[in-house]
Amino acid sequence: MSMQRLIHILWPSFIVGGAAEALFFTLFDPMDLTLFGEPVSVGRTAVYSIGFFCFWGIAACSSALTCFFQRTSAEINRCPIPDPSERPPGCPKREDSNACCG
């Protein structure tokens, strides 16, 4: 994965994670939250930090899926092996008579 694609995923998700955390904790007090029926026993700062990283992770997954689905058919269908003689049968760029589109 290129550094530019990683930045395209992490930077917008960071902003969305911060906005989601601000909105969520504006509506809910961290000390009123429960986990599996038990009150959360860590401090407010820890709850804010964990909440931010959870929101950031969810937003990063969304951004990564967007990048994944933006690939063109040429990127998806290209042969990963550079040497034409080692490419699997049926690969369009294989140097043999049985290759499709050849």
Legacy VTK file of the C-alpha trace (Angstrom):
# vtk DataFile Version 3.0
C-alpha trace
ASCII
DATASET POLYDATA
POINTS 102 float
0.000 0.000 0.000
1.442 3.361 -0.960
1.981 6.135 1.561
-0.398 8.404 -0.352
-3.206 5.839 -0.166
-2.544 5.368 3.549
-2.833 9.132 4.061
-6.067 9.134 2.029
-7.427 6.585 4.491
-6.110 7.819 7.838
-6.439 11.611 7.576
-10.193 11.843 6.775
-10.938 9.071 9.252
-9.021 10.996 11.941
-11.228 14.032 11.367
-14.406 11.930 11.348
-13.257 10.064 14.485
-12.759 13.367 16.317
-16.135 14.705 15.201
-17.898 11.460 16.133
-16.270 11.467 19.564
-17.266 15.082 20.173
-20.843 14.374 19.156
-21.095 11.123 21.139
-19.629 12.508 24.359
-21.723 15.658 24.071
-24.757 13.400 24.410
-23.410 10.783 26.846
-21.377 11.141 30.040
-18.458 8.672 30.152
-19.229 7.807 33.774
-22.797 6.761 32.868
-21.653 4.174 30.308
-21.892 0.463 31.052
-20.030 -2.444 29.502
-21.729 -5.872 29.680
-24.078 -4.546 32.354
-21.290 -3.252 34.603
-20.392 0.444 34.983
-17.148 1.470 33.308
-14.509 1.656 36.037
-11.802 3.687 34.266
-11.384 7.446 34.288
-12.958 9.941 31.913
-9.727 10.510 29.978
-9.355 6.788 29.322
-12.958 6.535 28.107
-12.451 9.555 25.827
-9.239 8.032 24.423
-10.720 4.578 23.871
-13.820 6.130 22.307
-11.735 8.236 19.935
-9.655 5.271 18.765
-12.794 3.163 18.271
-14.454 5.895 16.197
-11.211 6.471 14.274
-10.911 2.725 13.546
-14.483 2.497 12.268
-13.973 5.546 10.059
-10.632 4.141 8.806
-12.369 0.904 7.798
-14.928 2.940 5.878
-12.211 4.946 4.111
-10.233 1.793 3.315
-13.314 0.185 1.765
-13.838 3.317 -0.326
-10.245 3.085 -1.613
-10.677 -0.641 -2.232
-13.831 -0.116 -4.302
-12.259 2.720 -6.326
-9.845 0.342 -8.042
-10.263 0.012 -11.775
-10.842 -3.301 -13.508
-7.285 -3.122 -14.886
-5.874 -2.896 -11.341
-7.997 -5.800 -10.162
-7.387 -8.095 -13.144
-3.702 -7.492 -13.750
-1.306 -10.385 -13.397
0.808 -10.043 -10.240
3.779 -11.990 -11.624
6.089 -9.840 -13.788
7.712 -12.680 -15.766
5.306 -13.703 -18.605
6.498 -17.319 -18.620
5.588 -17.762 -14.919
2.065 -16.327 -15.188
-0.845 -18.733 -14.629
-2.767 -20.218 -17.584
-5.444 -17.841 -18.815
-3.572 -14.685 -17.821
-3.999 -12.181 -20.685
-0.301 -11.259 -20.715
1.052 -14.790 -20.699
3.182 -15.634 -23.712
1.409 -18.731 -24.987
-1.295 -19.652 -27.457
-3.775 -20.709 -24.738
-3.925 -17.296 -23.056
-7.128 -15.378 -23.450
-7.074 -12.031 -25.285
-3.626 -12.924 -26.355
LINES 1 103
102 0 1 2 3 4 5 6 7 8 9 10 11 12 13 14 15 16 17 18 19 20 21 22 23 24 25 26 27 28 29 30 31 32 33 34 35 36 37 38 39 40 41 42 43 44 45 46 47 48 49 50 51 52 53 54 55 56 57 58 59 60 61 62 63 64 65 66 67 68 69 70 71 72 73 74 75 76 77 78 79 80 81 82 83 84 85 86 87 88 89 90 91 92 93 94 95 96 97 98 99 100 101
